[in-house]
Amino acid sequence: MQHDEVIWQVIRHNHCSFMTKITTGIFCRNQYNVTGICNRSSCPLANSRYATIRDHDGVFYLYMKTIERAHKPNDLWERVKLPRNYEKALEIIDKHLMYWPKFLVHKTKQRLTKMTQMRIRMRKLALKTREKIMTTPRKEKKRESRREEKAEKAAILDKSIEKELLERLKKGVYGDIYNYPVKEYNKVLDMEGLQAVSEDENEEEPEIEYVEGYEELEEEDDMEDFGGLAIEETGVDDDDDNVGMDEDEEDDEQTVTIDRKRARKDSALALKRLEKNIPGSTKKRPRVLVEVEHEATDERQKAII
């Protein structure tokens, strides 16, 4: 049989693991305590009929203990879920604690009020963005900085070794001693060549050029003048050749061959220039017949312009 007065005398005057004494007073750390103060009316262990409110993940429950279940510790507390509405929760407390002591009912409602206010404040704080203060461990920073320095040194060393090996391979220092991958070596060389070409292209600046207008008309006029000059030059050359042959009949055959070649070249050049500069022209041009006679060989050459 459970006797509340005997339990309280043992707890109060001998030893209780939930009791804490400080300068302001004596408090109770038991999770079922309504007020949190260590006294006879608020002690959950020394009262066989007791009621309190507990929070489970934001949901409030009304816990009730009766002396009829004191012999069954597994079913000692009866739990009732309370709604989020404050007024409805008070109605449920009044319904279940109708014939209970008024002190216990009042303290239970007071605990419900305090817990609802605490929940509202928690929601407001969760919505606010606050700065989170975090410690910076010095040992980890030093360790990371050392690792970074070592990694940088290793990377620089690897790059220098790679460059040195490539230079030696280019010079042919090793020859056929080592079996290095030829494809990869050729790829590296190609990449270097592409980089050099791209750098040259980037360095070159675009040149600005100025072009004259109406080039076609000027070229046609120039070609017509050039055609007349070519005809006159060929005529003068022929006259000179005829006079020279009349006066100096006893010249050597070498002068004859030189004049013949000169006449051929002049006529051929005039024809090519006219064909290139005026391709497919529909204008009718006068035909010019050039004849070269040589008495020594009795040969005659004709060129039509």
Steps between C-alpha positions, in 0.01 A plus 500: 500500500627843404521766770566853368610654832767234563637545146519876543683477833760267350548717189510832678720420798723219369577496129331575164682475168270763336549768766742788433588765762617846391514841668154604374323183616452125459390376157390164355636361172231234458335525155150443645522788752235770434672800656865392510522576872578235758209505752235269635215601267714507181697177547392234244648219708330585833151551346303194389249726317686731268457681164743686272560607137791389282621593152584241232633657175275807526190306609366540855368205704313491831646237734290369794597254776259323739551269796307218329791452256779531758561125494559509121798725419462422128153661491554754774433816294191567286573725201252725312597701190416871516402703189698800378216736582559639847131529598418148393800368694371674815158342449657152479696564822182608681319193372763248613588676830148581608518348850874550559650745752472864388869564566601223256251618234625859529867400473426280197326787316783734595754252355296478179502880467875526548569223252275656231680833541835322470385328180395834346838654581680200348309538175582871478868435562504224237361741239761766574838480327770524759872480469642169605821529697740215435843434635800478269741231614859617462649154479293407195587829328871446556474141378319604182747782429793258532334252268437772241864610511620144455260443209618819326864401538429152363309645202785742416753217524293273274464774237872576502585129463253467213647800317854370547408157366326649197803714420729198526273293280498778239878515503522120477708454813354162587476360151350149495595415859154559651167384359296817543155531335560656160134593441474705816829670424377593152174633647697725733703632208185566296343686791808720535492578127131591513561725798781678317281551190211633709732743677630629164144546373403688813802727472424598138280807478253546215629730225284778359498533119352768278372400152428733210161507335414468130798276424335322206450818294858617555638157407303499171634844405854398587473182292373691196796738523734209553363321192570802281849535636570133438388531137713810445801336657469197277470725192811698594694182558403370158608823327831497678556139400421571136729804486778310669467214253503737203808686614700212642431197285827341598423467874531164665216254550513563875341845467221344290418242762505763780255725311275204428483399867437858607207534258349172619527598866347843446203365307439215750516735801257744342251220431520358855455837665195579293344157571559527877384856549193490274359142518189435290461860383224555244653814343641461148868574480696573185716222368867579473714290273872504567734352239871448535701424184856389487679484166774266613265223602201588279265438789196697603335514842156637571344605828138613520404728794 
